[in-house]
Amino acid sequence: MTALAILFASIATLGAFVGLEYVGHPIGGQSITAYGWGLCLNAAAIAAFLAYRSLQRA
C-alpha cells in the first residue's frame, strides 16, 4: 500500500508539471493544463488516503 501511495504521489507531481506547462504541449490549439491540475488533485488525494490507511494499519 505504501508503494501505491508513492506511485500516486509521483503521478501527482507529473500532473503538477503538466499544469504548470513544464511537460506536454497544446493539442490542436487547446491547452492541457486543466487536465494536469485535475490529475494532480486526484492523484494527491488517492496518495494521501493510501498513506493514511498505511499508517492506520501500522
C-alpha positions as CSV (number, residue, x, y, z in Angstrom):
1,M,0.0,0.0,0.0
2,T,2.9,2.3,0.7
3,A,4.3,1.6,-2.8
4,L,0.9,2.6,-4.3
5,A,1.0,5.8,-2.2
6,I,4.4,6.7,-3.6
7,L,3.3,5.9,-7.2
8,F,0.3,8.2,-6.9
9,A,2.4,10.9,-5.3
10,S,4.7,10.7,-8.4
11,I,1.7,10.9,-10.7
12,A,0.5,14.0,-8.7
13,T,3.9,15.5,-9.3
14,L,3.6,14.8,-13.0
15,G,0.2,16.4,-13.0
16,A,1.6,19.5,-11.4
17,F,4.3,19.7,-14.1
18,V,1.6,19.4,-16.8
19,G,-0.5,22.1,-15.0
20,L,2.5,24.4,-14.9
21,E,3.2,23.7,-18.6
22,Y,6.6,22.2,-17.9
23,V,5.5,18.9,-19.5
24,G,3.3,18.5,-22.5
25,H,2.2,20.8,-25.3
26,P,-1.1,22.1,-26.6
27,I,-3.2,19.6,-28.6
28,G,-5.0,21.2,-31.5
29,G,-4.6,24.7,-30.0
30,Q,-6.2,23.6,-26.7
31,S,-4.2,23.8,-23.5
32,I,-4.0,20.7,-21.4
33,T,-3.2,22.5,-18.1
34,A,-6.7,21.8,-16.7
35,Y,-6.2,18.1,-17.2
36,G,-2.8,18.4,-15.4
37,W,-4.3,20.1,-12.4
38,G,-7.1,17.5,-12.3
39,L,-4.6,14.7,-12.4
40,C,-2.6,16.4,-9.7
41,L,-5.5,16.8,-7.3
42,N,-7.0,13.4,-7.8
43,A,-3.6,11.6,-7.5
44,A,-2.7,13.6,-4.4
45,A,-6.0,12.7,-2.8
46,I,-5.5,9.0,-3.5
47,A,-1.9,9.1,-2.3
48,A,-2.9,10.8,0.9
49,F,-5.7,8.3,1.5
50,L,-3.4,5.3,0.9
51,A,-0.7,6.8,3.2
52,Y,-3.3,7.4,5.9
53,R,-4.5,3.8,5.6
54,S,-0.9,2.5,5.8
55,L,-0.4,4.5,9.0
56,Q,-3.6,3.2,10.5
57,R,-2.6,-0.4,9.8
58,A,0.8,0.0,11.5
